[in-house]
Structure formats: C-alpha cells, structure tokens
Amino acid sequence: ITPISLWNAAANRIPLQTILSTLETYSRYSIPPSVVKFIEEHYNRYGQVVFYNSNNKLLIKVATPELRERLTSFLKTFDLEPTDEGFLTSLNNRGEIKATLMKHLIPVQDMAGYEKGEKLPFLLRSITRSGAAFSLRFYQAEAAYLFSQWKEGSGVIVLPCGAGKTIVGIAIMQDIQENTLIIATNLEALHQWKRELLDKTTLTEDQIGEYTSQNKIIRPVTLTTYHMLVHRRSNSEQRHIDILTSQQWGLIIYDEVHILPAPIFRLTTAIQGKRRLGLTATLVREDNQEGEVFSLIGPKIYEYGWKTLEAEGWIARAQCYEIRVP
C-alpha cells in the first residue's frame, strides 16, 4: 500500500470503500486506524489538483483553499495568475509543475488534452504476412480499448513477459492512427517492433524509419532507443532528443518504461503535449522513481496478472527450483 498504488486505484475509479472492505475481508487482524487514515488521505489526494486547457493556457484547478495556499508556496518559481478556481499559467509549465508537485506527494489529474499528430491510416491484418491467422487476445483488445477511452489520454499498461505488450502497442497505434515514435531498450527490441509492425499491419517498409547510430531515418513510424536519444559526442552537438521532439508525433510509446533513464524523464517533462503510452511488466523501479512514471507518463490504466495468464494458458507455466551451493 503506497501513495502511488492508491492514486492508481483512484485514477481507475476503484471506490475507497471497496479498498477498505477488501482489506477487512482478508486481514487476519483488525486494520490499524493509522493505516486506514493513510489510505484515505492518499486516495483522496488524487483529483484535488486537475489540469485543463483554457484558451491555450494551463488552468490549474485546486479543490480547497488550504491546498491552494500550499501550491502557492510550492510553485513560487512559476508565473502563476490567480483565478477563482486556482491558477493560470503557460502550457509550457505543464510537466515541470507535475514533477514539482510529485515531490510533495500531490498527484495531478491531467485533463489538458494533447496535440494532434499527422494522420497515419493503417489496419491490423487478419492474416499476417507470414500467412498465419491473427487476432488480438481478449486482454490485449481490452487494454487497447481502455487506453483509447482513457480521458486523461496517457498512461501505463502492465503485462508480464510473453503476454504481447508489443501487440497491445500496435493495436493502440491503429486506434489512434497518427504518427508514432517508439522508444525501445536496445536494437534487438527495436527490430522486434519493426518485424511485428510489418507482419501484422498494413504499414509498409517506407512508412517505418529507424533512428539509430547506423540509420537516421525519420518516417511516420520511427523507432529509436533510449541510449540514442540521450547520446551526444560533444557539448556543441545537438542532442538527438531535439531532432525527435520537433516532429509532429500523435503518440510516443515508451517500451519497458520501468527502466526509463533520468534524461528521458527530463525530455518527457518538456513534451507533456504529446500522448504517451508506457509498456512494462512491472512498475517497480530500482531507483524508487515510480512517482516520475506516474506523473510524467501517466497512471496505470490496465494490468493483467501473470498467474491468471499462466492459468488460462496464454503464457508458459513457470518452473521454479532452489539449488543450494557452497
């Protein structure tokens, strides 16, 4: 039970009473009042600060006068214009304000909307190019549907290894039908994305570009790696990050979002106007920066447990052994 798990529950409209009654049902002993207070406090924080777009300005709507006073002290460095509902500021401050408030354990519900990317019409195939029948598994279709209906527009989908996160990403691309930037962990993962796109969609070779050390080709669908985005040989050389952020992307996909490097968080802070999808098997990070994922990529939209997938036969059953050595 953490602030972030409670905000994710609130973002997914799971009632507070359901959380408390579930704990009471399965708890061996009565729940300490301090735990109940912690749950109530953090659950209720989500939705108290909401972003809207008001005539191309960022409207920060604040729920209570006390919270408004706190925000005034936390956001002193930003040019805030007081309003009856909260504050107005530049849309360029969107990511920085979210990151600042996260440090004070104040989550933001971002309803400020997103820029449209260039149109990219394509279809999923029912017969792949390799000749096999293809359709989305029910949980893949469910994840893609929930993302496309998600009012906040951006967020994270959690599926275990082997469950087809790449397929979910492709299905979401097909729903959105706009130019897409896909950031993968390494060249092998990048090439897997390309193979799946060509095999299972009507996209053609000349619509998919690779932005790597070997090829710097930007196309309607462009694949790159985290390393490539933050790499530069000298201080004077323009970061590859700048080249990619200047494009009209309608969707940015962060593969394996749980290992996102710190410079990519900084990039993501600056591009909150782009629609973002994080894919991962786990939201646990070694650097404990799950809050950065929540605030800058978005809440967890969908998760399907590995034990359920295993029991239903979608992924191989895990065999675990303990071998003791001197």
C-alpha positions in Angstrom: 0.0 0.0 0.0 1.8 3.1 -1.2 0.6 6.6 -2.2 1.2 5.7 -5.9 -0.8 2.4 -5.7 -3.7 4.4 -4.1 -3.6 7.1 -6.7 -3.7 4.4 -9.4 -6.7 3.0 -7.7 -8.4 6.4 -7.6 -7.5 7.1 -11.2 -9.2 3.8 -12.2 -12.3 4.8 -10.2 -12.0 1.9 -7.7 -14.1 3.1 -4.8 -12.3 3.9 -1.5 -14.9 1.7 0.4 -14.0 -1.2 -1.8 -10.4 -1.0 -0.9 -11.1 -0.8 2.8 -13.7 -3.6 2.8 -11.4 -5.8 0.8 -8.6 -5.3 3.4 -11.1 -6.0 6.2 -12.3 -9.2 4.5 -8.8 -10.7 4.0 -7.0 -9.2 7.0 -6.2 -11.7 9.8 -6.4 -8.9 12.4 -8.3 -5.6 12.5 -6.7 -2.8 10.4 -4.9 -0.2 12.5 -6.5 3.2 12.4 -3.3 4.7 11.2 -3.4 2.5 8.1 -7.0 3.5 7.4 -6.0 7.1 7.7 -3.1 6.7 5.4 -5.3 5.0 2.7 -8.0 7.7 3.0 -5.5 10.6 2.9 -3.6 9.5 -0.2 -6.6 8.1 -2.1 -8.4 11.4 -1.7 -5.4 13.4 -2.9 -6.0 12.3 -6.5 -8.4 14.6 -8.3 -7.7 17.6 -5.9 -5.4 19.2 -8.5 -6.7 19.0 -12.1 -5.1 20.5 -15.2 -7.3 21.9 -18.0 -6.6 23.8 -21.2 -8.2 27.2 -21.0 -7.7 29.2 -24.3 -4.2 27.8 -24.8 -3.2 28.4 -21.2 -2.9 25.8 -18.4 -5.7 26.1 -15.8 -4.7 24.5 -12.5 -8.0 23.8 -10.7 -7.5 23.3 -7.0 -10.1 21.7 -4.7 -9.6 23.6 -1.4 -8.3 27.0 -0.2 -5.8 25.2 2.1 -4.3 23.2 -0.9 -4.3 26.4 -3.0 -2.1 28.1 -0.3 0.3 25.1 -0.3 0.6 25.2 -4.1 1.4 28.9 -3.9 4.4 28.2 -1.8 5.5 25.1 -3.8 5.2 26.8 -7.2 6.8 30.1 -6.4 9.2 29.9 -9.3 6.4 29.7 -11.8 4.5 32.6 -13.2 1.0 31.9 -11.8 -2.0 34.1 -12.4 -4.7 33.6 -9.6 -8.3 32.7 -10.7 -11.5 31.8 -8.8 -10.7 28.1 -9.4 -7.0 28.1 -8.9 -4.3 29.4 -11.2 -3.5 30.1 -14.9 0.0 29.6 -16.3 1.8 28.8 -19.6 1.1 25.3 -21.0 4.9 25.0 -21.2 5.0 24.7 -17.4 2.8 21.6 -17.5 5.5 18.9 -17.0 7.6 20.9 -14.6 4.6 21.7 -12.3 3.6 18.0 -12.3 7.2 16.9 -11.4 7.4 19.6 -8.6 4.1 18.6 -7.0 5.0 14.9 -7.2 8.0 15.7 -4.8 5.4 17.0 -2.3 3.2 13.8 -2.9 0.5 15.8 -4.7 -0.7 13.9 -7.8 -2.1 15.8 -10.8 -5.1 14.6 -12.8 -4.1 15.9 -16.3 -7.2 16.8 -18.4 -5.4 19.4 -20.5 -5.5 17.4 -23.7 -3.0 16.6 -26.4 -1.7 17.9 -29.7 -2.8 16.0 -32.8 -0.2 14.3 -34.8 -0.1 13.8 -38.6 -2.7 11.3 -39.7 -1.4 7.7 -40.4 -4.2 5.4 -41.7 -3.4 1.7 -41.5 -5.1 -1.6 -40.5 -4.4 -4.7 -38.4 -4.2 -7.8 -40.6 -6.4 -10.8 -40.0 -3.8 -12.9 -41.9 -0.2 -12.0 -41.2 2.3 -11.6 -44.0 3.8 -14.9 -42.9 0.4 -16.5 -43.6 -0.8 -17.1 -40.0 -4.2 -16.1 -38.7 -4.0 -13.2 -36.4 -6.4 -11.5 -34.0 -6.0 -9.8 -30.6 -6.3 -11.9 -27.5 -9.2 -10.6 -25.3 -6.9 -9.0 -22.7 -4.9 -7.2 -25.5 -8.1 -5.9 -27.0 -9.3 -4.8 -23.6 -6.0 -3.0 -22.8 -6.1 -1.2 -26.2 -9.7 -0.2 -25.8 -9.2 1.2 -22.2 -6.3 3.3 -23.4 -8.3 4.7 -26.3 -11.2 5.6 -24.0 -8.9 7.0 -21.2 -10.0 10.6 -20.6 -6.5 11.7 -19.4 -5.1 10.4 -22.7 -1.8 8.9 -21.4 -0.8 6.1 -19.0 0.9 2.8 -18.4 -0.2 -0.8 -19.4 1.3 -3.6 -17.2 1.5 -7.1 -18.7 4.0 -9.9 -17.9 6.8 -11.0 -20.3 5.3 -13.0 -23.2 1.8 -11.5 -22.9 2.2 -9.4 -26.0 2.9 -5.8 -24.9 4.2 -5.1 -28.4 0.9 -6.2 -29.9 -1.1 -4.0 -27.5 1.1 -1.0 -28.5 0.4 -1.8 -32.2 -3.3 -2.0 -31.5 -3.3 1.3 -29.8 -1.4 2.9 -32.7 -4.1 1.5 -35.0 -6.8 3.1 -32.8 -5.1 6.5 -32.8 -4.0 6.5 -36.5 -1.3 9.2 -36.0 2.5 9.4 -36.5 4.2 7.4 -33.7 7.6 7.5 -32.0 8.5 4.1 -30.4 11.4 4.2 -27.9 12.9 0.7 -27.2 15.6 -0.5 -24.8 18.1 -1.8 -27.5 18.4 -2.6 -31.2 17.1 -6.1 -30.7 13.9 -4.9 -29.2 13.7 -2.2 -31.9 13.9 -4.8 -34.7 11.3 -6.9 -33.0 8.9 -4.0 -33.1 9.6 -3.5 -36.8 9.1 -7.2 -37.6 5.7 -7.2 -35.8 4.6 -4.0 -37.4 5.4 -5.3 -40.9 3.9 -8.7 -40.2 0.7 -7.7 -38.5 -0.3 -4.4 -40.0 -0.7 -2.8 -43.4 2.2 -0.5 -42.8 4.9 -0.7 -45.4 8.7 -0.5 -45.2 8.8 3.1 -46.4 6.5 4.2 -43.6 8.8 2.8 -40.8 12.1 4.5 -40.0 15.0 3.7 -37.7 16.8 6.4 -35.9 19.9 4.7 -34.7 23.7 5.2 -35.0 23.6 3.3 -38.3 20.4 4.8 -39.8 18.9 8.3 -39.0 15.7 8.0 -41.0 12.5 9.7 -39.6 9.3 8.3 -41.0 5.6 8.3 -39.9 6.5 5.5 -37.5 10.0 6.0 -36.2 11.9 3.5 -33.9 14.8 4.5 -31.7 16.4 3.6 -28.4 16.7 5.4 -25.1 20.5 5.4 -25.5 20.2 7.1 -28.9 18.0 9.9 -27.5 20.4 11.0 -24.8 23.7 10.3 -26.7 25.9 13.2 -28.0 29.6 13.2 -28.8 30.3 16.8 -27.7 28.7 19.7 -25.8 28.2 21.6 -29.0 26.4 18.8 -30.9 22.7 18.9 -30.9 21.1 16.1 -28.9 19.2 13.6 -31.0 16.4 14.3 -28.5 15.9 17.7 -30.0 15.5 16.3 -33.5 12.9 13.8 -32.4 10.8 16.2 -30.2 10.4 18.7 -33.1 8.4 16.1 -35.1 4.5 16.0 -35.1 4.0 12.8 -33.2 0.5 11.9 -32.2 1.8 9.1 -29.8 5.0 8.3 -28.1 5.5 4.7 -26.9 7.9 4.0 -24.0 8.8 0.3 -24.1 9.9 -1.2 -20.8 9.0 2.1 -19.1 10.3 0.8 -15.7 13.9 1.3 -16.8 13.4 4.8 -18.2 16.7 6.7 -17.8 16.7 10.0 -15.9 17.4 12.2 -19.1 14.3 10.7 -20.7 12.2 11.8 -17.7 13.6 15.3 -18.3 12.6 15.0 -22.0 9.2 13.8 -21.1 8.7 16.7 -18.7 9.1 19.0 -21.8 6.7 17.1 -24.1 3.5 16.8 -22.0 1.5 17.9 -25.0 2.2 14.6 -26.7 0.1 11.5 -26.0 2.2 8.9 -24.1 2.0 5.2 -23.6 4.2 3.3 -21.2 4.5 -0.5 -21.5 6.1 -2.7 -18.8 6.0 -6.0 -16.9 6.5 -4.2 -13.6 6.1 -0.7 -12.2 8.8 -1.3 -9.6 12.0 0.7 -10.3 15.4 0.2 -8.6 15.8 4.0 -8.1 12.3 4.2 -6.5 11.2 6.8 -9.1 7.8 5.2 -9.7 6.3 8.6 -9.0 8.1 10.0 -12.0 6.4 7.4 -14.2 3.0 8.2 -12.7 3.3 12.0 -13.1 5.1 12.2 -16.4 3.9 9.2 -18.3 0.5 8.7 -16.6 -1.4 6.4 -14.2 -1.6 2.6 -14.6 -4.5 2.1 -17.0 -4.6 -1.7 -17.2 -2.9 -4.7 -15.7 -3.4 -8.5 -16.2 -1.7 -10.7 -13.6 0.9 -13.3 -14.7 -0.7 -16.0 -12.6 -4.0 -15.5 -14.3 -2.4 -15.5 -17.8 -0.5 -18.7 -16.8 -3.7 -20.4 -15.5 -5.5 -19.5 -18.7 -2.7 -20.9 -20.9 -1.6 -17.7 -22.5 2.0 -17.9 -21.2 4.2 -20.8 -20.2 3.9 -22.1 -16.6 6.9 -21.1 -14.6 9.0 -23.9 -13.1 11.0 -22.8 -10.0 13.8 -24.6 -8.4 16.1 -23.8 -5.4 19.6 -25.1 -5.9 21.9 -24.5 -2.9 25.7 -24.2 -3.4 28.6 -23.7 -1.0 
